[in-house]
């Protein structure tokens, strides 16, 4: 059986995944960024379709701290693990570097490669700006379902976060601090410039403005590229337990914009804050399907049904 993917790990730098024909579809970077104001943390960029179309943006001029796909926490006990300016009630966005934390890569205890699958376990520590260690994270990244017939592949991203402080960690967002419809936090995707104004839909709705702050099992974002006559689609999907009130620590909502910037976040604290007590943990699992072409609702639904968790 021929290999569908090839994986290269560069110590202290990144992990890259290419297809058998040499197309790099994923680069996961864990090298610390040079600018602490952008909240140093690992990220995935570039992410590409099987045809080689780039579907992530990196350090766009409107938000230099937006980097591909990354785990974030915009408001966490007074610290900013999103990067950039911090939202302050009554004052708006301010450059407060003393509030910007980081996520330190501590190692890959497990990395398994099969002919069509990469499974990575990563250990990280969330560190507030002053150097205090606040949380331990176990992150899971899985590349799978590389399918030339459908022109798609999938990336699963899991997080298990444990509070190692002596007091609760309080998770919020700009919306919980008073800014309407700015509930961004959690796993975030920033699209490339040509995704601006793209098509956004869910199982029962359409349009970024209409879907902002809503809930649902998946959300799709498709757009037409510059330079080439091609379209691409990304599907953002929750694992079933994320939407189970008995299993999830807090309800999730979509943060989504098509204009002025293309971005989606699995927001875990859109409208209200939640607390993680000392020594306690929470977990979420997410899936991104990266596809060539402009998929419609029926195609997304059928494809996800064929990808069991």
Steps between C-alpha positions, in 0.01 A plus 500: 500500500655828389535791741252784453691738727860566594601670823815694584575618851760774539609511864418831666324627190200324350328192364407492132260267322516448124298278269655232284526744207700747711227752591553639849155504660596588858782667686463501878744752645606477864807725479441802730402817317739795532236753616343428842223758431361255242462236774759235428333167435506211251288535188419324173600694186500456213203268475428397140252295304611188315527715186739732683266794566594691816204541738665673797630851550813598694568834672255703287552876520171549689584251778864392510422250777266296278699194392330222307323267741588547867366435846425825682334649807421868449400573860641275771512630857615842381752364249485487120605172338361616163767759430503866405282769653285420802136609532440709813140586600429868448835562327494271197808325361831596658857386447573338838802275456501421872176305446620280214581142598648210305469125444833321536566186299639238741535204267339226294465191722341310212523530122364216287501488120311247290456497124202740511499630857709714734417505871688743726475560873648829617559629853479875559501743792294820506715775651373844606704805402693511826619141464259318730382164366121492498396188312624174349363397164500166324429563132417240241545558126394237247526522122278240337250417225723617215267429210592590143154399374324767708795740489508530877683414821430552870680644801374413848609733781440401863575687820507392863585791730579474873511793740827493698438829683384526861190692387241458225573584139224722361436473125323778314504705180463864389123441500499386863692826565231708329575508126207368297552209260872470569496170685822372347709254697595130476623327184522764226550493122609804304442476128713647223406834348315339208252337739362845587131509416478123467191284541417378850233244587393247763248212487213747531632851433709716269697824522771601745299782657199275556711218644713708737446373854285204398550136591516185291696186417689648204564814298642521146690785333572499125661759273658555160876545487698776340757408231345164416155401374415294807285493810558337837283407796581460868264320734525560876334223702442424868546157652165387642600548864581869441128569460388273784407711802586207727853463360618847399618749760322784317282552190676573170396760243631596157707813465505560124574790269531509122562877494710700563712198593433129438513316831328226698540404864349219707420743780473335839407824685310718255225653716588397857812415697580164654745394769745211519574420867855425618609149403202448270505440123278547198517354149369571151550329162472670163527402135598703192430356157710666229351455155550605141194650332190679623309245705130542570298403808410153372860416418628619836231302683574181307876532542484556875267202536779288350758620753405346833662632817 
